[in-house]
């Protein structure tokens, strides 16, 4: 009889994990530093808060098998919900929310899943260096409490099918740019029209000005769903002398810089891959790099120890995992990648299903295939860098009647966000552009290159046709795995030709703004462009174009376009 060894081992692992979580608290240690100063033993319980009062009452049941972590070690709660784990000053104790449960939320809809252990507050003397913190940091929390309990609620809406908002680089710097963020992102999502389970911002919550956090949190809370965050390179305390304390203001507002939680059949992992060189080290460009700390990697090993290998693991980072692609399909990013990416791959290699989301890159929305060339042993998976909420910047681009900039990315991708649609271990990302100009309500743009020549300066897509004129389609967030067809004047559909080039629409906008917009960036090559060469003998008059697209997930988009040929 044939025996599927992988499935047998997987079943055994699941049974062992179940036995562990229901029998005793296990702390898994993987090269964690046990010499940290001031280590104490923290203890408490994870419990079902039946009356939602935030107190572990006598009638509340403990919940076994919940991951509790100090940022390296991971303890599984006993069957009665209790745990014990080491905790040192300036560390954050946090839990990993299990599927079928929800967390209490603070007044800004940020999940309450952590406890900051800062007995004397954020240090002002670090490695012999005096630090004057520019932004609010953590006040003294006093001695370690006798009990640190974490409440959970039963999630009556739990399902294997759910949706989430994916945000990258909201990056407001001033009150005026926060205004634009409110108009573009928040207002359309008030009332949760897409029925999302939660939202996650993959870094660069702010743009260097961390005083904006309070207002930002209040605005994002209007979506009425939990909001998860992770830090980016613009969320740093640049006055910090080292990487360890580079996110003190972020931690004050949002909690741990890396963590995990479960929803449906999916294990979400948020990692902080922005390593700050410190104020004393100016040798590194930008004073930061894409790097996952050894402590994080140890934590990740421990966190994944009790996760079934057939779950979907979603890895969220700010900086993309890869800056280059060798799959012959993907365009490289314009920014840095994660230097120790291969170490992450080694940890993930025992899992069957991986999907990555990131931000940071301001000129392309792209999907890089992680395959065997990168040391990955399983089925190739996608590391997806999301289009930015602020595009090329809130201070650049065409201004609409509201006073909001279009903030279009340099590859022609409008700014927007993602609706991540999960079903079991499957994920389908859908890009939602913000409602600005010709891109409103659709995922593609149709233009002519070159534009029609006309003797009238105010003509739009009207004039004489030049030889070699092409119909150009920018399928936002598209790529080589997608297909685009065109029908001209009702003719049968023909496939358009995929190419990598600048978007002629961006070329046009750039030339118009050049000299008046000091922030405008030059067009960059786009990885989501298709072309169709128009016949030279098109008749004088109005012509109709219909475009159909199908992405790699089977999602179909349709759009129409018209132009008018006049006599020369």
C-alpha positions in Angstrom: 0.0 0.0 0.0 1.3 3.4 -0.9 1.8 5.8 2.0 2.0 9.5 1.7 4.9 10.1 4.1 4.5 13.9 4.0 0.9 13.7 5.1 1.6 11.2 7.8 4.4 13.4 9.2 2.1 16.5 8.9 -0.7 14.6 10.8 1.8 13.5 13.5 3.0 17.1 13.9 -0.5 18.4 14.2 -1.3 15.8 16.9 1.8 16.6 18.8 1.0 20.3 18.7 -2.5 19.6 19.9 -1.2 17.5 22.8 1.3 20.1 23.7 -1.2 23.0 23.7 -3.7 21.1 25.8 -1.3 19.6 28.3 1.4 22.0 29.4 3.1 25.3 28.5 6.0 24.8 26.2 8.6 27.4 25.6 10.6 26.8 22.4 14.1 28.4 22.4 16.2 28.9 19.3 19.4 30.7 20.1 17.7 33.4 22.1 19.9 35.6 24.2 19.5 34.5 27.9 22.0 37.1 29.1 19.7 40.0 28.8 19.8 42.3 31.8 16.9 42.3 34.3 15.2 39.2 33.1 12.1 38.2 35.2 9.5 35.6 34.7 6.2 36.9 33.4 3.0 34.9 34.0 -0.6 35.2 33.3 -3.5 33.8 31.3 -5.2 34.1 27.9 -8.9 33.8 28.4 -12.3 34.1 26.8 -13.7 37.4 28.0 -17.4 36.3 28.1 -18.7 39.6 29.4 -16.3 41.9 27.5 -15.2 43.8 30.6 -11.5 43.3 30.1 -11.1 41.5 33.4 -10.3 37.8 33.9 -13.3 36.9 36.0 -13.9 33.6 37.8 -16.4 32.5 35.2 -14.1 33.2 32.2 -12.6 30.1 30.5 -8.8 29.9 29.8 -7.8 29.2 26.2 -5.1 26.6 25.6 -2.5 26.5 22.8 -2.2 30.3 22.3 1.3 31.5 21.4 2.7 34.0 23.9 6.1 35.7 23.0 8.7 38.0 24.4 10.0 38.7 20.9 12.1 35.5 20.7 10.8 32.7 22.9 7.3 31.5 22.2 5.3 29.8 24.9 2.0 27.9 24.3 -0.6 28.4 27.0 -1.7 25.4 29.0 -5.2 24.0 28.7 -6.3 26.4 31.4 -4.9 29.4 29.5 -1.9 30.0 31.8 1.6 30.7 30.6 5.1 31.6 32.0 7.8 33.2 30.0 11.0 35.3 30.5 10.7 39.1 30.0 13.4 41.8 30.2 13.1 45.6 30.4 12.2 47.4 27.1 10.7 44.2 25.7 7.1 43.8 24.6 5.1 40.7 25.6 2.5 39.8 23.0 0.2 37.0 21.9 -0.7 35.6 18.5 -4.4 35.7 17.9 -5.8 32.3 17.0 -8.3 31.8 14.3 -12.0 31.8 15.4 -11.2 34.5 18.0 -11.1 38.3 17.9 -9.1 40.8 20.0 -10.2 43.8 22.1 -9.6 47.0 20.2 -8.5 50.4 21.6 -10.2 53.6 20.8 -8.5 53.7 17.4 -9.4 50.1 16.4 -5.8 48.9 17.0 -5.8 45.3 18.4 -4.8 45.0 22.1 -2.6 42.0 22.0 0.6 43.2 23.8 2.1 44.6 27.0 5.0 47.0 27.0 7.5 46.2 29.8 9.3 49.5 30.2 9.8 49.7 34.0 11.8 53.0 33.7 10.4 54.1 30.3 12.3 54.4 27.1 16.0 54.9 28.0 17.6 58.3 27.6 21.1 56.8 28.0 21.9 54.1 25.4 25.4 52.6 25.2 26.9 55.6 26.9 25.1 58.0 24.5 22.6 60.6 25.8 19.4 60.7 23.7 16.9 63.5 23.5 13.8 61.8 21.9 12.2 64.1 19.4 8.8 62.4 19.5 6.7 60.8 22.3 8.2 57.5 23.6 7.0 55.1 26.3 6.6 56.3 29.8 7.7 54.2 32.8 5.3 51.2 33.2 6.7 50.3 36.7 7.5 46.9 38.1 6.4 43.8 36.3 2.8 43.0 37.2 2.1 39.7 39.0 -0.3 38.7 36.2 -0.4 39.8 32.6 -3.6 38.5 31.1 -4.8 38.8 27.5 -8.5 38.8 26.6 -10.0 37.2 23.5 -13.6 37.1 22.2 -15.3 34.4 20.3 -15.5 35.5 16.7 -19.0 34.7 15.5 -18.2 35.9 12.0 -15.1 33.7 11.5 -14.9 32.1 8.1 -12.4 30.6 5.7 -13.5 33.2 3.2 -12.8 36.8 4.1 -11.3 40.0 2.7 -8.7 42.4 4.0 -7.4 45.9 3.1 -3.8 46.0 2.1 -2.2 49.5 2.5 1.3 50.5 1.6 3.1 53.8 2.4 0.3 56.1 3.6 3.2 58.5 4.3 1.5 61.7 5.5 4.0 64.3 6.7 1.9 67.4 7.4 -1.7 68.1 8.3 -2.3 69.0 4.7 -1.1 65.7 3.4 -3.1 63.9 6.0 -6.1 65.8 4.6 -5.4 64.3 1.2 -5.1 60.8 2.8 -8.5 61.3 4.5 -10.1 62.4 1.2 -8.6 59.6 -0.9 -8.3 56.6 1.4 -10.4 57.0 4.5 -13.6 58.6 3.2 -14.3 55.9 0.5 -13.8 53.2 3.2 -16.0 54.6 6.0 -18.6 52.0 6.8 -16.5 49.2 5.4 -18.1 49.0 2.0 -15.9 46.0 0.9 -16.8 44.1 4.1 -13.1 43.7 5.0 -12.1 41.7 8.1 -9.2 44.0 8.9 -6.7 46.4 7.3 -2.9 46.1 7.4 -0.5 48.9 6.6 2.9 47.5 5.5 5.1 50.4 6.7 5.8 54.1 6.3 2.7 55.0 8.2 4.1 58.5 8.5 6.8 60.4 6.6 9.5 61.2 9.2 7.1 63.4 11.2 5.9 61.0 13.9 3.7 63.6 15.6 1.1 62.8 12.8 0.5 59.3 14.4 -2.3 60.4 16.7 -4.3 62.1 14.0 -3.6 59.2 11.6 -4.8 56.6 13.9 -8.1 58.5 14.6 -8.7 58.8 10.9 -8.0 55.1 10.1 -10.3 54.1 12.9 -13.3 55.5 10.9 -13.2 52.3 8.8 -14.6 50.5 11.8 -12.4 47.4 11.4 -9.1 46.3 13.2 -6.1 48.1 11.8 -2.7 46.3 11.9 0.5 48.2 11.3 4.2 47.5 10.8 7.1 50.1 10.6 8.9 51.4 7.5 12.0 53.5 7.0 10.1 56.7 7.5 8.8 55.5 10.9 12.3 55.6 12.5 13.6 57.6 15.4 16.6 58.9 13.5 18.1 60.2 16.8 18.6 56.6 18.0 22.2 55.5 18.3 21.3 52.0 17.2 18.8 49.7 15.6 17.5 48.3 18.9 15.8 51.6 19.9 15.0 52.9 16.4 11.3 52.4 16.7 10.5 53.7 20.1 7.8 56.2 19.0 6.3 53.5 16.7 6.2 51.1 19.7 4.6 53.8 21.9 1.7 54.1 19.4 1.4 50.6 17.8 3.1 48.0 20.0 5.6 45.4 18.7 7.3 45.9 15.4 6.8 42.2 14.4 4.1 39.7 15.4 1.7 37.1 14.0 -2.0 36.2 14.0 -4.3 33.7 12.5 -7.4 34.3 10.4 -9.3 31.5 8.7 -6.7 29.0 7.3 -4.0 31.6 7.2 -1.1 32.5 9.4 -0.1 36.2 9.0 3.4 37.2 9.9 4.5 40.8 10.1 8.2 41.4 10.1 10.3 44.5 10.6 13.0 44.4 7.8 14.1 48.0 8.2 17.4 48.0 10.1 18.6 51.5 11.0 22.3 52.0 11.1 22.1 54.5 14.0 22.8 58.2 14.1 26.5 57.6 14.5 26.9 55.5 11.3 26.5 57.5 8.1 28.4 55.0 6.0 25.2 53.3 4.7 23.1 54.9 2.1 19.9 56.3 3.7 21.3 55.0 7.0 19.2 51.9 6.8 19.1 48.6 4.9 16.6 45.8 4.3 17.5 43.2 6.9 15.7 40.9 9.3 17.4 40.8 12.7 18.7 37.5 14.2 16.2 37.9 17.1 13.3 38.1 14.7 14.4 35.1 12.8 14.7 33.1 16.0 11.2 34.3 17.0 9.9 33.3 13.6 11.3 29.7 13.9 9.6 29.4 17.3 6.4 31.0 16.1 6.1 28.6 13.2 6.9 25.6 15.2 3.2 25.0 16.1 1.8 26.1 12.7 0.6 23.2 10.4 2.7 23.1 7.3 -0.3 23.2 4.9 -1.5 26.6 6.1 -1.0 29.6 3.9 1.7 31.8 5.5 1.4 35.5 4.5 4.7 37.4 5.1 4.2 41.1 5.4 7.3 43.4 5.3 7.9 47.0 4.4 11.0 46.6 2.1 10.4 44.0 -0.6 12.0 40.6 -0.1 13.7 40.7 -3.5 15.0 43.8 -5.4 15.8 41.8 -8.5 14.0 38.9 -10.3 15.5 36.1 -12.3 12.3 34.4 -13.3 12.3 36.0 -16.7 8.9 37.4 -16.0 9.2 40.1 -13.3 10.7 43.6 -13.5 13.1 44.4 -10.8 12.2 47.0 -8.1 13.8 50.4 -8.1 14.7 50.2 -4.5 16.6 47.8 -2.1 15.6 44.3 -1.2 16.1 42.2 2.0 19.8 41.4 2.3 19.4 38.2 4.3 16.4 37.0 2.3 17.9 33.5 2.0 17.8 33.1 5.8 14.1 33.7 5.7 13.7 31.2 2.9 15.4 28.5 4.9 12.9 29.0 7.7 9.9 29.0 5.4 11.0 26.0 3.3 9.0 23.5 5.4 5.8 25.2 4.4 3.7 24.4 1.3 2.0 27.8 0.7 3.5 31.2 1.0 2.5 34.7 -0.2 4.3 37.9 0.4 3.2 41.6 0.6 5.4 44.6 0.9 5.6 48.4 0.1 8.4 50.8 -0.1 8.9 51.0 -3.9 7.4 54.2 -5.3 7.6 53.5 -9.0 6.2 50.1 -9.5 3.6 47.7 -8.3 5.0 44.4 -9.1 4.9 40.6 -8.3 8.2 38.7 -8.1 8.1 34.9 -8.3 10.1 33.2 -5.6 11.4 29.9 -7.1 14.1 27.3 -6.9 16.7 29.9 -8.1 16.3 31.6 -4.8 16.8 28.5 -2.6 13.0 27.8 -2.4 12.3 24.1 -2.6 8.5 24.1 -3.0 6.0 25.4 -5.4 6.9 28.9 -6.6 5.1 31.7 -4.8 4.5 35.4 -5.3 6.1 38.2 -3.4 3.8 41.1 -4.1 4.9 44.7 -3.7 1.7 46.8 -3.3 1.1 50.0 -5.1 1.5 52.9 -2.7 -1.4 54.7 -1.1 0.5 58.0 -1.6 1.9 57.0 -5.0 4.8 59.3 -6.0 4.0 61.6 -3.1 1.1 63.7 -1.7 3.0 66.9 -2.7 3.3 66.2 -6.5 1.0 65.7 -9.5 -2.1 67.2 -10.9 -4.5 68.9 -8.4 -8.2 68.1 -8.6 -11.0 70.5 -7.5 -10.7 69.3 -3.9 -7.1 70.3 -3.8 -6.0 66.7 -3.7 -2.9 65.6 -5.8 -3.3 62.6 -8.0 0.0 61.3 -6.6 0.4 58.9 -9.5 3.3 56.6 -9.5 6.1 57.1 -12.0 5.2 54.0 -13.9 1.7 55.3 -14.5 0.0 53.2 -11.7 -2.4 55.5 -9.9 -2.2 55.5 -6.1 -4.7 53.2 -4.3 -4.9 50.2 -2.1 -5.6 46.4 -2.3 -8.5 44.3 -1.5 -7.0 40.9 -0.5 -9.5 38.2 -1.0 -8.9 34.9 0.9 -10.6 31.6 0.4 -9.1 28.8 2.4 -5.4 28.9 1.5 -6.0 30.8 -1.8 -5.5 34.6 -2.1 -6.6 36.9 -4.9 -5.3 40.5 -4.7 -7.5 43.2 -6.4 -6.1 46.7 -6.9 -8.5 49.5 -6.1 -7.4 52.8 -7.7 -8.4 56.0 -6.0 -11.2 57.9 -7.9 -9.1 60.5 -9.8 -9.6 61.5 -13.4 -9.6 58.9 -16.1 -8.6 56.1 -13.7 -11.7 56.4 -11.6 -13.4 53.1 -11.0 -11.2 50.9 -13.3 -7.9 49.1 -13.2 -6.6 50.2 -16.6 -5.9 53.2 -18.8 -6.1 53.5 -22.6 -4.1 56.1 -24.5 -2.7 56.7 -28.0 1.0 57.0 -28.6 1.7 59.5 -30.2 -1.4 61.6 -29.7 -3.4 62.5 -32.8 -2.1 65.6 -34.6 -4.6 68.5 -34.8 -4.5 72.1 -35.8 -6.7 72.9 -32.9 -4.7 73.1 -29.6 -7.7 72.2 -27.5 -8.4 68.9 -29.2 -8.5 65.7 -27.2 -7.9 62.4 -29.0 -8.9 64.1 -32.3 -6.7 64.8 -35.3 -4.7 63.1 -38.0 -3.3 59.7 -37.6 0.5 59.3 -37.8 2.2 56.2 -39.1 3.2 53.8 -36.3 0.6 55.1 -33.8 -0.1 52.6 -31.1 -2.9 51.9 -28.8 -1.3 51.6 -25.3 -3.0 50.0 -22.3 -1.6 50.3 -18.8 -3.2 47.5 -16.7 -2.5 48.7 -13.2 -0.7 46.0 -11.2 -0.6 43.8 -14.2 2.3 41.8 -15.6 3.5 39.1 -17.9 1.2 36.5 -16.3 -1.8 38.5 -17.5 -3.5 38.8 -21.0 -5.0 41.8 -22.8 -7.2 41.8 -25.9 -8.4 44.6 -28.1 -11.4 45.0 -30.4 -11.3 47.8 -32.9 -14.7 49.0 -34.3 -16.4 45.7 -33.4 -13.8 43.4 -35.0 -12.9 40.1 -33.3 -10.6 40.4 -30.3 -6.9 40.3 -30.9 -4.2 39.9 -28.3 -2.2 43.0 -27.5 1.6 42.8 -27.2 3.2 42.9 -23.7 6.1 45.3 -23.4 8.2 47.1 -20.8 8.3 50.9 -21.4 7.2 54.2 -20.0 3.6 55.1 -20.0 2.9 57.8 -22.6 0.3 59.3 -20.3 3.0 59.8 -17.6 5.3 61.2 -20.3 2.6 63.8 -21.1 1.9 64.7 -17.5 5.6 65.0 -16.7 6.2 67.4 -19.6 3.2 69.5 -18.5 4.3 69.8 -14.9 8.1 70.1 -15.5 9.2 73.5 -14.4 6.2 74.1 -12.2 6.3 71.0 -9.9 9.6 70.7 -8.1 8.6 67.3 -6.7 7.6 65.6 -10.0 9.7 62.5 -10.7 10.7 61.4 -14.2 8.7 58.6 -15.8 10.1 55.1 -15.2 9.6 51.9 -17.2 6.4 50.1 -16.4 6.0 46.4 -16.2 2.3 46.4 -17.0 2.0 47.9 -20.5 0.4 46.4 -23.6 0.5 47.8 -27.2 -1.5 47.4 -30.4 -0.3 48.9 -33.7 -3.2 50.8 -35.3 -3.7 50.3 -39.1 -2.4 53.2 -41.2 -5.5 53.1 -43.4 -8.2 53.8 -40.7 -11.1 55.7 -42.1 -11.8 59.3 -41.2 -14.3 59.5 -38.4 -14.9 58.2 -34.9 -13.4 54.8 -33.9 -14.4 52.6 -31.0 -12.0 50.6 -29.0 -12.9 47.9 -26.4 -10.3 46.3 -24.2 -10.6 43.1 -22.2 -8.0 41.9 -19.6 -7.7 38.8 -17.6 -5.1 38.6 -14.8 -3.4 35.6 -13.4 -6.2 35.1 -10.9 -8.9 35.0 -13.5 -10.2 38.5 -12.7 -11.6 40.2 -15.8 -11.6 44.0 -16.5 -13.2 45.7 -19.5 -12.9 49.3 -20.7 -13.8 51.3 -23.8 -12.1 54.2 -25.5 -12.8 56.3 -28.6 -10.8 58.6 -30.8 -11.6 60.7 -33.9 -9.6 60.9 -37.1 -9.7 64.1 -39.1 -8.5 64.9 -42.6 -4.9 66.1 -42.7 
